[in-house]
Amino acid sequence: MKKWYQSKTMWLNIASGVAAAAGLVVAYLPLLEVAIPAKAYGITLFIVSILNVGLRKITDTSIE
């Protein structure tokens, strides 16, 4: 068994959570949309879902 912080899937999900939180910040602070376009969030979530599927396919070690 490996520790949770050694899991690529866990880190990918943490990163997607941070991206989602950034999306909320943009929603409440419209000035940030100049730096982070709204379309980027949909694309990011799509890519994250594809990466999650890929990581689950290659993962064979459970976490503690």
mmCIF file of the N, C-alpha and C atoms, coordinates in Angstrom:
data_MODEL
# 
_entry.id   MODEL 
# 
loop_
_atom_site.group_PDB 
_atom_site.id 
_atom_site.type_symbol 
_atom_site.label_atom_id 
_atom_site.label_alt_id 
_atom_site.label_comp_id 
_atom_site.label_asym_id 
_atom_site.label_entity_id 
_atom_site.label_seq_id 
_atom_site.pdbx_PDB_ins_code 
_atom_site.Cartn_x 
_atom_site.Cartn_y 
_atom_site.Cartn_z 
_atom_site.occupancy 
_atom_site.B_iso_or_equiv 
_atom_site.pdbx_formal_charge 
_atom_site.auth_seq_id 
_atom_site.auth_comp_id 
_atom_site.auth_asym_id 
_atom_site.auth_atom_id 
_atom_site.pdbx_PDB_model_num 
ATOM 1   N N  . MET A 1 1  ? 0.836   -1.199 0.000   1.00 0.00 ? 1  MET A N  1 
ATOM 2   C CA . MET A 1 1  ? 0.000   0.000  0.000   1.00 0.00 ? 1  MET A CA 1 
ATOM 3   C C  . MET A 1 1  ? 0.870   1.247  0.000   1.00 0.00 ? 1  MET A C  1 
ATOM 4   N N  . LYS A 1 2  ? 0.365   2.269  -0.648  1.00 0.00 ? 2  LYS A N  1 
ATOM 5   C CA . LYS A 1 2  ? 1.108   3.523  -0.652  1.00 0.00 ? 2  LYS A CA 1 
ATOM 6   C C  . LYS A 1 2  ? 0.313   4.583  0.096   1.00 0.00 ? 2  LYS A C  1 
ATOM 7   N N  . LYS A 1 3  ? 1.007   5.605  0.514   1.00 0.00 ? 3  LYS A N  1 
ATOM 8   C CA . LYS A 1 3  ? 0.371   6.725  1.211   1.00 0.00 ? 3  LYS A CA 1 
ATOM 9   C C  . LYS A 1 3  ? -0.464  7.528  0.210   1.00 0.00 ? 3  LYS A C  1 
ATOM 10  N N  . TRP A 1 4  ? -1.475  8.227  0.706   1.00 0.00 ? 4  TRP A N  1 
ATOM 11  C CA . TRP A 1 4  ? -2.371  8.971  -0.167  1.00 0.00 ? 4  TRP A CA 1 
ATOM 12  C C  . TRP A 1 4  ? -1.620  10.005 -0.993  1.00 0.00 ? 4  TRP A C  1 
ATOM 13  N N  . TYR A 1 5  ? -0.577  10.604 -0.414  1.00 0.00 ? 5  TYR A N  1 
ATOM 14  C CA . TYR A 1 5  ? 0.152   11.657 -1.120  1.00 0.00 ? 5  TYR A CA 1 
ATOM 15  C C  . TYR A 1 5  ? 1.072   11.105 -2.209  1.00 0.00 ? 5  TYR A C  1 
ATOM 16  N N  . GLN A 1 6  ? 1.175   9.787  -2.318  1.00 0.00 ? 6  GLN A N  1 
ATOM 17  C CA . GLN A 1 6  ? 1.944   9.168  -3.389  1.00 0.00 ? 6  GLN A CA 1 
ATOM 18  C C  . GLN A 1 6  ? 1.057   8.811  -4.586  1.00 0.00 ? 6  GLN A C  1 
ATOM 19  N N  . SER A 1 7  ? -0.228  9.087  -4.473  1.00 0.00 ? 7  SER A N  1 
ATOM 20  C CA . SER A 1 7  ? -1.196  8.739  -5.511  1.00 0.00 ? 7  SER A CA 1 
ATOM 21  C C  . SER A 1 7  ? -1.326  9.858  -6.545  1.00 0.00 ? 7  SER A C  1 
ATOM 22  N N  . LYS A 1 8  ? -1.047  9.537  -7.802  1.00 0.00 ? 8  LYS A N  1 
ATOM 23  C CA . LYS A 1 8  ? -1.207  10.514 -8.887  1.00 0.00 ? 8  LYS A CA 1 
ATOM 24  C C  . LYS A 1 8  ? -2.675  10.921 -9.033  1.00 0.00 ? 8  LYS A C  1 
ATOM 25  N N  . THR A 1 9  ? -3.566  9.970  -8.823  1.00 0.00 ? 9  THR A N  1 
ATOM 26  C CA . THR A 1 9  ? -4.997  10.263 -8.932  1.00 0.00 ? 9  THR A CA 1 
ATOM 27  C C  . THR A 1 9  ? -5.425  11.271 -7.872  1.00 0.00 ? 9  THR A C  1 
ATOM 28  N N  . MET A 1 10 ? -4.938  11.102 -6.648  1.00 0.00 ? 10 MET A N  1 
ATOM 29  C CA . MET A 1 10 ? -5.284  12.048 -5.584  1.00 0.00 ? 10 MET A CA 1 
ATOM 30  C C  . MET A 1 10 ? -4.786  13.449 -5.937  1.00 0.00 ? 10 MET A C  1 
ATOM 31  N N  . TRP A 1 11 ? -3.552  13.561 -6.436  1.00 0.00 ? 11 TRP A N  1 
ATOM 32  C CA . TRP A 1 11 ? -3.006  14.872 -6.778  1.00 0.00 ? 11 TRP A CA 1 
ATOM 33  C C  . TRP A 1 11 ? -3.755  15.505 -7.948  1.00 0.00 ? 11 TRP A C  1 
ATOM 34  N N  . LEU A 1 12 ? -4.161  14.694 -8.892  1.00 0.00 ? 12 LEU A N  1 
ATOM 35  C CA . LEU A 1 12 ? -4.943  15.217 -10.011 1.00 0.00 ? 12 LEU A CA 1 
ATOM 36  C C  . LEU A 1 12 ? -6.278  15.761 -9.506  1.00 0.00 ? 12 LEU A C  1 
ATOM 37  N N  . ASN A 1 13 ? -6.905  15.044 -8.593  1.00 0.00 ? 13 ASN A N  1 
ATOM 38  C CA . ASN A 1 13 ? -8.181  15.510 -8.046  1.00 0.00 ? 13 ASN A CA 1 
ATOM 39  C C  . ASN A 1 13 ? -8.005  16.759 -7.188  1.00 0.00 ? 13 ASN A C  1 
ATOM 40  N N  . ILE A 1 14 ? -6.911  16.850 -6.467  1.00 0.00 ? 14 ILE A N  1 
ATOM 41  C CA . ILE A 1 14 ? -6.633  18.063 -5.698  1.00 0.00 ? 14 ILE A CA 1 
ATOM 42  C C  . ILE A 1 14 ? -6.459  19.243 -6.653  1.00 0.00 ? 14 ILE A C  1 
ATOM 43  N N  . ALA A 1 15 ? -5.719  19.024 -7.730  1.00 0.00 ? 15 ALA A N  1 
ATOM 44  C CA . ALA A 1 15 ? -5.511  20.089 -8.717  1.00 0.00 ? 15 ALA A CA 1 
ATOM 45  C C  . ALA A 1 15 ? -6.824  20.519 -9.355  1.00 0.00 ? 15 ALA A C  1 
ATOM 46  N N  . SER A 1 16 ? -7.712  19.559 -9.644  1.00 0.00 ? 16 SER A N  1 
ATOM 47  C CA . SER A 1 16 ? -8.999  19.928 -10.240 1.00 0.00 ? 16 SER A CA 1 
ATOM 48  C C  . SER A 1 16 ? -9.856  20.690 -9.237  1.00 0.00 ? 16 SER A C  1 
ATOM 49  N N  . GLY A 1 17 ? -9.738  20.358 -7.960  1.00 0.00 ? 17 GLY A N  1 
ATOM 50  C CA . GLY A 1 17 ? -10.451 21.110 -6.924  1.00 0.00 ? 17 GLY A CA 1 
ATOM 51  C C  . GLY A 1 17 ? -9.962  22.546 -6.842  1.00 0.00 ? 17 GLY A C  1 
ATOM 52  N N  . VAL A 1 18 ? -8.659  22.724 -6.962  1.00 0.00 ? 18 VAL A N  1 
ATOM 53  C CA . VAL A 1 18 ? -8.084  24.073 -6.956  1.00 0.00 ? 18 VAL A CA 1 
ATOM 54  C C  . VAL A 1 18 ? -8.568  24.852 -8.180  1.00 0.00 ? 18 VAL A C  1 
ATOM 55  N N  . ALA A 1 19 ? -8.619  24.186 -9.334  1.00 0.00 ? 19 ALA A N  1 
ATOM 56  C CA . ALA A 1 19 ? -9.110  24.845 -10.549 1.00 0.00 ? 19 ALA A CA 1 
ATOM 57  C C  . ALA A 1 19 ? -10.575 25.248 -10.389 1.00 0.00 ? 19 ALA A C  1 
ATOM 58  N N  . ALA A 1 20 ? -11.368 24.375 -9.771  1.00 0.00 ? 20 ALA A N  1 
ATOM 59  C CA . ALA A 1 20 ? -12.782 24.704 -9.545  1.00 0.00 ? 20 ALA A CA 1 
ATOM 60  C C  . ALA A 1 20 ? -12.906 25.891 -8.598  1.00 0.00 ? 20 ALA A C  1 
ATOM 61  N N  . ALA A 1 21 ? -12.083 25.918 -7.559  1.00 0.00 ? 21 ALA A N  1 
ATOM 62  C CA . ALA A 1 21 ? -12.100 27.042 -6.620  1.00 0.00 ? 21 ALA A CA 1 
ATOM 63  C C  . ALA A 1 21 ? -11.697 28.332 -7.332  1.00 0.00 ? 21 ALA A C  1 
ATOM 64  N N  . ALA A 1 22 ? -10.732 28.242 -8.230  1.00 0.00 ? 22 ALA A N  1 
ATOM 65  C CA . ALA A 1 22 ? -10.324 29.422 -8.998  1.00 0.00 ? 22 ALA A CA 1 
ATOM 66  C C  . ALA A 1 22 ? -11.483 29.916 -9.860  1.00 0.00 ? 22 ALA A C  1 
ATOM 67  N N  . GLY A 1 23 ? -12.286 28.984 -10.379 1.00 0.00 ? 23 GLY A N  1 
ATOM 68  C CA . GLY A 1 23 ? -13.464 29.362 -11.156 1.00 0.00 ? 23 GLY A CA 1 
ATOM 69  C C  . GLY A 1 23 ? -14.459 30.145 -10.323 1.00 0.00 ? 23 GLY A C  1 
ATOM 70  N N  . LEU A 1 24 ? -14.616 29.753 -9.064  1.00 0.00 ? 24 LEU A N  1 
ATOM 71  C CA . LEU A 1 24 ? -15.508 30.494 -8.170  1.00 0.00 ? 24 LEU A CA 1 
ATOM 72  C C  . LEU A 1 24 ? -14.968 31.892 -7.906  1.00 0.00 ? 24 LEU A C  1 
ATOM 73  N N  . VAL A 1 25 ? -13.658 31.993 -7.742  1.00 0.00 ? 25 VAL A N  1 
ATOM 74  C CA . VAL A 1 25 ? -13.051 33.303 -7.517  1.00 0.00 ? 25 VAL A CA 1 
ATOM 75  C C  . VAL A 1 25 ? -13.309 34.209 -8.718  1.00 0.00 ? 25 VAL A C  1 
ATOM 76  N N  . VAL A 1 26 ? -13.142 33.668 -9.924  1.00 0.00 ? 26 VAL A N  1 
ATOM 77  C CA . VAL A 1 26 ? -13.387 34.459 -11.134 1.00 0.00 ? 26 VAL A CA 1 
ATOM 78  C C  . VAL A 1 26 ? -14.842 34.905 -11.195 1.00 0.00 ? 26 VAL A C  1 
ATOM 79  N N  . ALA A 1 27 ? -15.750 34.032 -10.767 1.00 0.00 ? 27 ALA A N  1 
ATOM 80  C CA . ALA A 1 27 ? -17.174 34.381 -10.797 1.00 0.00 ? 27 ALA A CA 1 
ATOM 81  C C  . ALA A 1 27 ? -17.474 35.570 -9.886  1.00 0.00 ? 27 ALA A C  1 
ATOM 82  N N  . TYR A 1 28 ? -16.751 35.647 -8.766  1.00 0.00 ? 28 TYR A N  1 
ATOM 83  C CA . TYR A 1 28 ? -17.008 36.727 -7.816  1.00 0.00 ? 28 TYR A CA 1 
ATOM 84  C C  . TYR A 1 28 ? -16.089 37.932 -8.011  1.00 0.00 ? 28 TYR A C  1 
ATOM 85  N N  . LEU A 1 29 ? -15.014 37.751 -8.759  1.00 0.00 ? 29 LEU A N  1 
ATOM 86  C CA . LEU A 1 29 ? -14.103 38.855 -9.058  1.00 0.00 ? 29 LEU A CA 1 
ATOM 87  C C  . LEU A 1 29 ? -13.902 38.923 -10.576 1.00 0.00 ? 29 LEU A C  1 
ATOM 88  N N  . PRO A 1 30 ? -14.828 39.545 -11.293 1.00 0.00 ? 30 PRO A N  1 
ATOM 89  C CA . PRO A 1 30 ? -14.798 39.548 -12.759 1.00 0.00 ? 30 PRO A CA 1 
ATOM 90  C C  . PRO A 1 30 ? -13.505 40.081 -13.372 1.00 0.00 ? 30 PRO A C  1 
ATOM 91  N N  . LEU A 1 31 ? -12.765 40.888 -12.658 1.00 0.00 ? 31 LEU A N  1 
ATOM 92  C CA . LEU A 1 31 ? -11.515 41.416 -13.208 1.00 0.00 ? 31 LEU A CA 1 
ATOM 93  C C  . LEU A 1 31 ? -10.509 40.311 -13.504 1.00 0.00 ? 31 LEU A C  1 
ATOM 94  N N  . LEU A 1 32 ? -10.599 39.191 -12.794 1.00 0.00 ? 32 LEU A N  1 
ATOM 95  C CA . LEU A 1 32 ? -9.670  38.082 -13.021 1.00 0.00 ? 32 LEU A CA 1 
ATOM 96  C C  . LEU A 1 32 ? -9.952  37.341 -14.321 1.00 0.00 ? 32 LEU A C  1 
ATOM 97  N N  . GLU A 1 33 ? -11.147 37.524 -14.876 1.00 0.00 ? 33 GLU A N  1 
ATOM 98  C CA . GLU A 1 33 ? -11.493 36.809 -16.106 1.00 0.00 ? 33 GLU A CA 1 
ATOM 99  C C  . GLU A 1 33 ? -10.592 37.224 -17.273 1.00 0.00 ? 33 GLU A C  1 
ATOM 100 N N  . VAL A 1 34 ? -9.994  38.378 -17.179 1.00 0.00 ? 34 VAL A N  1 
ATOM 101 C CA . VAL A 1 34 ? -9.044  38.803 -18.206 1.00 0.00 ? 34 VAL A CA 1 
ATOM 102 C C  . VAL A 1 34 ? -7.836  37.865 -18.211 1.00 0.00 ? 34 VAL A C  1 
ATOM 103 N N  . ALA A 1 35 ? -7.385  37.455 -17.027 1.00 0.00 ? 35 ALA A N  1 
ATOM 104 C CA . ALA A 1 35 ? -6.218  36.574 -16.910 1.00 0.00 ? 35 ALA A CA 1 
ATOM 105 C C  . ALA A 1 35 ? -6.581  35.108 -17.111 1.00 0.00 ? 35 ALA A C  1 
ATOM 106 N N  . ILE A 1 36 ? -7.784  34.718 -16.686 1.00 0.00 ? 36 ILE A N  1 
ATOM 107 C CA . ILE A 1 36 ? -8.215  33.319 -16.767 1.00 0.00 ? 36 ILE A CA 1 
ATOM 108 C C  . ILE A 1 36 ? -9.556  33.274 -17.495 1.00 0.00 ? 36 ILE A C  1 
ATOM 109 N N  . PRO A 1 37 ? -9.566  32.974 -18.789 1.00 0.00 ? 37 PRO A N  1 
ATOM 110 C CA . PRO A 1 37 ? -10.831 32.961 -19.529 1.00 0.00 ? 37 PRO A CA 1 
ATOM 111 C C  . PRO A 1 37 ? -11.791 31.880 -19.021 1.00 0.00 ? 37 PRO A C  1 
ATOM 112 N N  . ALA A 1 38 ? -13.071 32.189 -19.033 1.00 0.00 ? 38 ALA A N  1 
ATOM 113 C CA . ALA A 1 38 ? -14.089 31.260 -18.531 1.00 0.00 ? 38 ALA A CA 1 
ATOM 114 C C  . ALA A 1 38 ? -14.085 29.943 -19.299 1.00 0.00 ? 38 ALA A C  1 
ATOM 115 N N  . LYS A 1 39 ? -13.806 29.983 -20.592 1.00 0.00 ? 39 LYS A N  1 
ATOM 116 C CA . LYS A 1 39 ? -13.787 28.758 -21.398 1.00 0.00 ? 39 LYS A CA 1 
ATOM 117 C C  . LYS A 1 39 ? -12.720 27.780 -20.920 1.00 0.00 ? 39 LYS A C  1 
ATOM 118 N N  . ALA A 1 40 ? -11.684 28.290 -20.296 1.00 0.00 ? 40 ALA A N  1 
ATOM 119 C CA . ALA A 1 40 ? -10.587 27.431 -19.841 1.00 0.00 ? 40 ALA A CA 1 
ATOM 120 C C  . ALA A 1 40 ? -11.060 26.437 -18.788 1.00 0.00 ? 40 ALA A C  1 
ATOM 121 N N  . TYR A 1 41 ? -12.060 26.782 -18.015 1.00 0.00 ? 41 TYR A N  1 
ATOM 122 C CA . TYR A 1 41 ? -12.511 25.889 -16.951 1.00 0.00 ? 41 TYR A CA 1 
ATOM 123 C C  . TYR A 1 41 ? -13.203 24.653 -17.499 1.00 0.00 ? 41 TYR A C  1 
ATOM 124 N N  . GLY A 1 42 ? -14.047 24.816 -18.486 1.00 0.00 ? 42 GLY A N  1 
ATOM 125 C CA . GLY A 1 42 ? -14.704 23.662 -19.095 1.00 0.00 ? 42 GLY A CA 1 
ATOM 126 C C  . GLY A 1 42 ? -13.703 22.723 -19.742 1.00 0.00 ? 42 GLY A C  1 
ATOM 127 N N  . ILE A 1 43 ? -12.758 23.293 -20.451 1.00 0.00 ? 43 ILE A N  1 
ATOM 128 C CA . ILE A 1 43 ? -11.718 22.489 -21.093 1.00 0.00 ? 43 ILE A CA 1 
ATOM 129 C C  . ILE A 1 43 ? -10.882 21.779 -20.038 1.00 0.00 ? 43 ILE A C  1 
ATOM 130 N N  . THR A 1 44 ? -10.539 22.493 -18.979 1.00 0.00 ? 44 THR A N  1 
ATOM 131 C CA . THR A 1 44 ? -9.737  21.906 -17.899 1.00 0.00 ? 44 THR A CA 1 
ATOM 132 C C  . THR A 1 44 ? -10.460 20.736 -17.257 1.00 0.00 ? 44 THR A C  1 
ATOM 133 N N  . LEU A 1 45 ? -11.736 20.890 -16.957 1.00 0.00 ? 45 LEU A N  1 
ATOM 134 C CA . LEU A 1 45 ? -12.484 19.799 -16.324 1.00 0.00 ? 45 LEU A CA 1 
ATOM 135 C C  . LEU A 1 45 ? -12.609 18.601 -17.249 1.00 0.00 ? 45 LEU A C  1 
ATOM 136 N N  . PHE A 1 46 ? -12.756 18.831 -18.544 1.00 0.00 ? 46 PHE A N  1 
ATOM 137 C CA . PHE A 1 46 ? -12.799 17.727 -19.501 1.00 0.00 ? 46 PHE A CA 1 
ATOM 138 C C  . PHE A 1 46 ? -11.474 16.973 -19.505 1.00 0.00 ? 46 PHE A C  1 
ATOM 139 N N  . ILE A 1 47 ? -10.377 17.703 -19.572 1.00 0.00 ? 47 ILE A N  1 
ATOM 140 C CA . ILE A 1 47 ? -9.054  17.073 -19.570 1.00 0.00 ? 47 ILE A CA 1 
ATOM 141 C C  . ILE A 1 47 ? -8.820  16.311 -18.273 1.00 0.00 ? 47 ILE A C  1 
ATOM 142 N N  . VAL A 1 48 ? -9.231  16.887 -17.150 1.00 0.00 ? 48 VAL A N  1 
ATOM 143 C CA . VAL A 1 48 ? -9.066  16.211 -15.857 1.00 0.00 ? 48 VAL A CA 1 
ATOM 144 C C  . VAL A 1 48 ? -9.837  14.901 -15.832 1.00 0.00 ? 48 VAL A C  1 
ATOM 145 N N  . SER A 1 49 ? -11.041 14.887 -16.374 1.00 0.00 ? 49 SER A N  1 
ATOM 146 C CA . SER A 1 49 ? -11.820 13.647 -16.369 1.00 0.00 ? 49 SER A CA 1 
ATOM 147 C C  . SER A 1 49 ? -11.151 12.577 -17.220 1.00 0.00 ? 49 SER A C  1 
ATOM 148 N N  . ILE A 1 50 ? -10.598 12.963 -18.359 1.00 0.00 ? 50 ILE A N  1 
ATOM 149 C CA . ILE A 1 50 ? -9.874  12.008 -19.206 1.00 0.00 ? 50 ILE A CA 1 
ATOM 150 C C  . ILE A 1 50 ? -8.631  11.494 -18.477 1.00 0.00 ? 50 ILE A C  1 
ATOM 151 N N  . LEU A 1 51 ? -7.898  12.383 -17.831 1.00 0.00 ? 51 LEU A N  1 
ATOM 152 C CA . LEU A 1 51 ? -6.707  11.974 -17.082 1.00 0.00 ? 51 LEU A CA 1 
ATOM 153 C C  . LEU A 1 51 ? -7.062  11.050 -15.922 1.00 0.00 ? 51 LEU A C  1 
ATOM 154 N N  . ASN A 1 52 ? -8.171  11.323 -15.240 1.00 0.00 ? 52 ASN A N  1 
ATOM 155 C CA . ASN A 1 52 ? -8.607  10.451 -14.147 1.00 0.00 ? 52 ASN A CA 1 
ATOM 156 C C  . ASN A 1 52 ? -8.880  9.038  -14.639 1.00 0.00 ? 52 ASN A C  1 
ATOM 157 N N  . VAL A 1 53 ? -9.543  8.926  -15.764 1.00 0.00 ? 53 VAL A N  1 
ATOM 158 C CA . VAL A 1 53 ? -9.813  7.602  -16.333 1.00 0.00 ? 53 VAL A CA 1 
ATOM 159 C C  . VAL A 1 53 ? -8.494  6.897  -16.654 1.00 0.00 ? 53 VAL A C  1 
ATOM 160 N N  . GLY A 1 54 ? -7.569  7.621  -17.265 1.00 0.00 ? 54 GLY A N  1 
ATOM 161 C CA . GLY A 1 54 ? -6.274  7.040  -17.592 1.00 0.00 ? 54 GLY A CA 1 
ATOM 162 C C  . GLY A 1 54 ? -5.507  6.591  -16.362 1.00 0.00 ? 54 GLY A C  1 
ATOM 163 N N  . LEU A 1 55 ? -5.507  7.413  -15.328 1.00 0.00 ? 55 LEU A N  1 
ATOM 164 C CA . LEU A 1 55 ? -4.803  7.038  -14.100 1.00 0.00 ? 55 LEU A CA 1 
ATOM 165 C C  . LEU A 1 55 ? -5.431  5.818  -13.440 1.00 0.00 ? 55 LEU A C  1 
ATOM 166 N N  . ARG A 1 56 ? -6.742  5.731  -13.465 1.00 0.00 ? 56 ARG A N  1 
ATOM 167 C CA . ARG A 1 56 ? -7.405  4.571  -12.861 1.00 0.00 ? 56 ARG A CA 1 
ATOM 168 C C  . ARG A 1 56 ? -7.061  3.302  -13.630 1.00 0.00 ? 56 ARG A C  1 
ATOM 169 N N  . LYS A 1 57 ? -6.879  3.413  -14.936 1.00 0.00 ? 57 LYS A N  1 
ATOM 170 C CA . LYS A 1 57 ? -6.535  2.247  -15.754 1.00 0.00 ? 57 LYS A CA 1 
ATOM 171 C C  . LYS A 1 57 ? -5.137  1.725  -15.429 1.00 0.00 ? 57 LYS A C  1 
ATOM 172 N N  . ILE A 1 58 ? -4.190  2.630  -15.147 1.00 0.00 ? 58 ILE A N  1 
ATOM 173 C CA . ILE A 1 58 ? -2.814  2.190  -14.920 1.00 0.00 ? 58 ILE A CA 1 
ATOM 174 C C  . ILE A 1 58 ? -2.476  1.966  -13.452 1.00 0.00 ? 58 ILE A C  1 
ATOM 175 N N  . THR A 1 59 ? -3.377  2.352  -12.542 1.00 0.00 ? 59 THR A N  1 
ATOM 176 C CA . THR A 1 59 ? -3.106  2.211  -11.113 1.00 0.00 ? 59 THR A CA 1 
ATOM 177 C C  . THR A 1 59 ? -3.422  0.801  -10.651 1.00 0.00 ? 59 THR A C  1 
ATOM 178 N N  . ASP A 1 60 ? -2.468  0.212  -9.944  1.00 0.00 ? 60 ASP A N  1 
ATOM 179 C CA . ASP A 1 60 ? -2.712  -1.126 -9.403  1.00 0.00 ? 60 ASP A CA 1 
ATOM 180 C C  . ASP A 1 60 ? -2.381  -1.219 -7.914  1.00 0.00 ? 60 ASP A C  1 
ATOM 181 N N  . THR A 1 61 ? -2.019  -0.107 -7.296  1.00 0.00 ? 61 THR A N  1 
ATOM 182 C CA . THR A 1 61 ? -1.678  -0.082 -5.880  1.00 0.00 ? 61 THR A CA 1 
ATOM 183 C C  . THR A 1 61 ? -2.721  0.730  -5.126  1.00 0.00 ? 61 THR A C  1 
ATOM 184 N N  . SER A 1 62 ? -3.262  0.151  -4.066  1.00 0.00 ? 62 SER A N  1 
ATOM 185 C CA . SER A 1 62 ? -4.236  0.891  -3.267  1.00 0.00 ? 62 SER A CA 1 
ATOM 186 C C  . SER A 1 62 ? -3.509  1.854  -2.332  1.00 0.00 ? 62 SER A C  1 
ATOM 187 N N  . ILE A 1 63 ? -4.252  2.809  -1.785  1.00 0.00 ? 63 ILE A N  1 
ATOM 188 C CA . ILE A 1 63 ? -3.655  3.773  -0.867  1.00 0.00 ? 63 ILE A CA 1 
ATOM 189 C C  . ILE A 1 63 ? -4.136  3.507  0.544   1.00 0.00 ? 63 ILE A C  1 
ATOM 190 N N  . GLU A 1 64 ? -3.379  4.001  1.519   1.00 0.00 ? 64 GLU A N  1 
ATOM 191 C CA . GLU A 1 64 ? -3.740  3.830  2.933   1.00 0.00 ? 64 GLU A CA 1 
ATOM 192 C C  . GLU A 1 64 ? -4.729  4.881  3.354   1.00 0.00 ? 64 GLU A C  1 
# 
